[in-house]
């Protein structure tokens, strides 16, 4: 199990990658609860931004979401992405 501090650092870094993928300000994403849906109105991830995010996660963490998670359930929320990356990184 990942230490809480490392878990929080991972989530912060993923929030930065999400912000870059959707073209949002980091501060706006930093305030959202971990359970916020990525494809919901608050984050507004779309298919193109989702591909950018998947690519950046693969580059940064060496985790290929598309290969490991055929249903892309990892992209359901900030928390699900964090937990997925923590499991496979």
C-alpha positions as CSV (number, residue, x, y, z in Angstrom):
1,X,0.0,0.0,0.0
2,X,1.2,3.4,-0.9
3,X,2.0,5.9,2.0
4,X,-0.6,8.6,2.3
5,X,1.9,11.3,1.6
6,X,3.0,9.6,-1.7
7,X,-0.7,9.0,-2.5
8,X,-1.4,12.7,-2.1
9,X,1.6,13.7,-4.2
10,X,0.5,11.3,-7.0
11,X,-3.0,12.9,-7.0
12,X,-1.5,16.4,-7.2
13,X,0.6,15.4,-10.1
14,X,-2.3,13.7,-11.9
15,X,-4.5,16.8,-11.3
16,X,-1.8,18.8,-13.1
17,X,-1.8,16.4,-16.0
18,X,-5.6,16.5,-16.2
19,X,-5.5,20.4,-16.1
20,X,-3.0,20.4,-19.0
21,X,-5.1,17.8,-21.0
22,X,-8.3,19.9,-20.7
23,X,-6.7,23.3,-20.9
24,X,-7.9,24.2,-17.4
25,X,-6.2,26.1,-14.6
26,X,-4.6,23.9,-11.9
27,X,-6.2,25.9,-9.2
28,X,-9.7,25.1,-10.4
29,X,-8.9,21.3,-10.4
30,X,-7.1,21.5,-7.1
31,X,-10.4,22.4,-5.3
32,X,-12.5,19.6,-6.7
33,X,-13.2,16.5,-4.6
34,X,-11.3,13.4,-5.5
35,X,-14.5,11.7,-6.6
36,X,-15.2,14.3,-9.3
37,X,-16.1,12.6,-12.6
38,X,-13.5,13.4,-15.3
39,X,-16.1,13.4,-18.1
40,X,-18.5,15.4,-15.9
41,X,-19.1,19.2,-16.2
42,X,-16.5,20.2,-13.6
43,X,-13.5,18.7,-15.4
44,X,-15.0,18.4,-18.9
45,X,-12.6,15.7,-20.2
46,X,-13.6,14.8,-23.8
47,X,-12.2,12.1,-26.1
48,X,-9.3,14.2,-27.4
49,X,-8.3,15.4,-24.0
50,X,-8.7,11.9,-22.7
51,X,-6.2,10.7,-25.3
52,X,-3.7,13.4,-24.3
53,X,-4.1,12.5,-20.7
54,X,-3.6,8.8,-21.4
55,X,-0.4,9.6,-23.4
56,X,0.9,11.9,-20.6
57,X,0.2,9.3,-17.9
58,X,2.1,6.7,-20.0
59,X,5.0,9.1,-20.5
60,X,5.2,10.2,-16.9
61,X,4.4,7.0,-15.0
62,X,5.0,4.2,-17.5
63,X,1.4,3.1,-17.1
64,X,-0.6,2.3,-20.3
65,X,-4.2,2.8,-19.2
66,X,-5.6,1.8,-22.6
67,X,-3.7,-1.6,-22.5
68,X,-4.4,-2.4,-18.8
69,X,-8.0,-1.1,-18.6
70,X,-10.0,-2.0,-21.7
71,X,-13.2,-0.3,-20.4
72,X,-11.2,2.8,-19.3
73,X,-12.9,2.7,-15.9
74,X,-9.7,4.4,-14.6
75,X,-10.9,7.6,-16.2
76,X,-14.2,7.7,-14.3
77,X,-12.9,10.1,-11.6
78,X,-9.8,11.8,-10.2
79,X,-9.7,9.1,-7.5
80,X,-10.1,6.2,-9.9
81,X,-7.3,7.5,-12.0
82,X,-5.1,8.0,-8.9
83,X,-5.8,4.5,-7.6
84,X,-5.2,2.9,-11.0
85,X,-1.8,4.6,-11.5
86,X,-0.8,3.8,-7.9
87,X,-1.6,0.1,-8.6
88,X,0.3,-0.2,-11.9
89,X,3.1,2.3,-11.6
